[in-house]
Amino acid sequence: MVDSLGAGRRLRLSKARKLSALIGVAGLLLAAGACGDGEGDGDQAAGPVNDAYTQQAASLIKSGTSGMLYFEGAEKDITLDKIKVYEDWSGPTQSVKPAAGAKINVIVCSIGTSCEEVGKKVQSIAQGLGWTAEILDGQGSPEGFQKAFATAAANKPDAVITIAIPENQVADGVAELHKASIPVVGVSAVDEGGAVGFDAHVSSRETFQSVLEVTKAIADSGGKAKAVFLWDVGYPHLVEALNTSKKVFEGCTGCQLLEVRERTLKQALDPIEMQNITTSLLQKYGNDLQYIFTPYGNGVESITAALQAAGRTDVKVMSKNAEPERLAAVAKGTQFADFGAVRGWNAYAAVDQVNRLLAKQEPLPDAEQGIPATVFDKSNAPQDGKVNWDSYVNYAERYTQMWSAAQ
């Protein structure tokens, strides 16, 4: 989730600039002879392979498309055999009574991204508890994160919740809050094991969703996928997602990892930059390039625009976090698939962690948050991109009842 992890703001080119960029991409590729004919270049449609790993992947994707999937344990240790079909409530069942009149600050990675969406959800939940909650903009940079932490310290809230902000980039700010006995909960952040870190963590299932991306490619290709990770390694939780999903992909003996191409969030937000990167991948791998895995929704529109301009609509692009724009693209068929942990659940889990910390109790281990995930392709992605997550599981009611029952 930046978007690491997201749906965020869509930066648009002027019509003239965009047309020029697309024509340029097409011209470059035609000159290099790297274009396909758009009619299924490569062998990803070679049919099913009768091996247990591919069959297991196919079974999980089928279940994840019709329902939800879940796993127990640490996300970094996910393997296909640890993924189960979600059947019943997997979140916490006991908590503490929410503090009266608490004041919290919510530091989001950047306004205009899905970080802000989670922040607003936290704000709404907090207000429902009679709390006050202020959102602070991390501005998408270490300098912005530190400035937001300084503002939070000056505000003297009862607690701080961060959204997609790495511990190592704000250690001084966290230490300053700790001096004032202000706990910090990190959403979409992993425990980095540093001397100074967040007091509690809440996963947005970034690693799990990444694993589902590669699982989808394994199943779709019949165990013969050739893929590139076009990835952001600037966030520890995305690095964990990359490492774990690579291991799962490498378990497919007939699949081939062509490359891990690194790029930043700043690059993802630049349409020209993303089109140029896509062009270079097509020139380098030609028809061997079948799948592109991405860490979040930012930049995907530019990737698919470059592929369309090159006549390579056979290359299948995947993202995660179930952002509305991306799901609408999946429904339309311009993007292959997307994956989402139940949106909003992480916001409730973060507030619950604050409840526990303010009551001087131990927070839940991240592995016990219980957030499931699902698979979206053209068969089930909503046309407008909007998912009624309550139709999957009413997590809000579960948390509200749990808090009401607490003494």
Secondary structure by P-SEA (a helix, b strand, c coil): ccccccccbbbbccaaaaaaaaaaaaaaaaaacccccccccccccccccccaaaaaaaaaaaaaaabbbbccccccccccccccccccccccccccccccbbbbbbbccccccaaaaaaaaaaaaaaaacbbbbbbbccccaaaaaaaaaaaaaacccbbbbccccccccaaaaaaaaaacbbbbbccccccccccccccccccaaaaaaaaaaaaaaaaaccbbbbbcccccccaaaaaaaaaaaaaaaccccccccccccccccccccaaaaaaaaaaaaaaccccccbbbbccccaaaaaaaaaaaaccccbbbbbccccaaaaaaaaacccccccccccaaaaaaaaaaaaaaaaccccccccccccccccccccccccccccccccccaaaaaaaaaaaacc
